[in-house]
Amino acid sequence: MLTERQETILKIVVDDYTRTAMPIASDTIVREHELGVSAATVRNDVAALEDAGYIARPHTSAGSVPLDKAYRFYVERFAEAEEILPLGVRMSVNRTLSLVEHDVDEWANVAAAALASLVGNLAIATFPMVRESRIRHLELVRLQDLLVMLIVVMEQARLRKQIIRLPRPVQVNELEDALNRLKSQLMGLNLREIESKAMALSPLEEELVDATVLVLKEEEKTVKRQHYVDGLRNLLSQPEFSESDRTRAIVGAIEDGSLVQTVLDEAPDGDVVRVIIGEENREDMLSPLSVVICRYGIPGEAMGAVGVVGPTRMEYSKTIGGVRFISSAMSSLVENAYSA
């Protein structure tokens, strides 16, 4: 168990190393921080922290570098208490998100960009996924004698269009009758409910139902793989990734989707912010990195995730605060869409 002074020294080492990316010497701690003790006492405490596995010294005469255990202690002991973002920052992000409130397709894109800007690292945001897309509205637009456009509106105002080529010309009144019949049969249903429902349909209505099923299947596929990444330049500009091999590995994992999927698999249930540090990650590709991730949305209805990936030497307080704030803002967007 650490003494109060050792906790303070460990916090100084983590804070200063996060800021400078340079080993922190004991003499620097004494000179720049008023601890009220001698240099020898600080050196003894630093040695105790090294023996306990919190810090390491790259060279015998070098300063201290935090290890994963130090970051974990820092997160649990200090980060949560310091995570509130300045009011001006929160207002600015809220204004940015409000601009796309009615453009659901842009939510995750804007959220990832805002989060990357807030924390200075790589940010990931997914589109809010519903358990199963349900039909909220249907519309048909006659384009030509043999062409109609089916418009399907789902939860959160998700809209998809499907062009249907008809086997024969259809009059406007026949099309309207088919649409009304379609609405009476399909409104409020999801894909599985439509496929299992027994319906007495005309050939035209069957054509329209088949098209609706196809739309729902495509929506399911798209939403499951839809995510946005922003801030790769932020991540790769960190000194930890100056080595070309490490940089290539990260870029490759982002391009093939494996890094993002691994990160998203770590998203916790509820609105808890989860922090995974270095070797705590299950995949080797993430061992030099830390992940801060949280879900957002309405449990049981529509949920997405926002997260940050950065070096273990990240500003945990700011990152936790940023992820929690963006998660809350995105939850508000989802709630507003459902109440509309």
Buried (B, 14 or more C-beta within 10 A) or exposed (E): EBEEBBBBBBBBBBBBBBEEEEBBBBEBBBEEBEBEEEEEBBBBBBBBBBEBEBBBBEEEEEBBBBBBBBBBBBBEEBBBEEBEBEEEBBEBBEEBBEEBEEEBEBBBBBBBBBBBBBBBBBBBBBBBBBEBBBBBEBBBEBEEEEEBBBBBBBBBBBBBEBEBEBEEEBEEEEBEBBBEBBEEBBEEBBBEEBEEEEEEBEEBBEBBBEBBBBBBEEBBEEBEEBBBBBBBEBBBEBEBBEEEEEBEBBBEBBEEEEBBEBBBEBBEEEBEBBBBBBBBBEBEBBBBBBBBBBBBBBEEBBBBBBBBBBBBBBBBBBBBBBBBBBBBBBBBBBBEBBEE
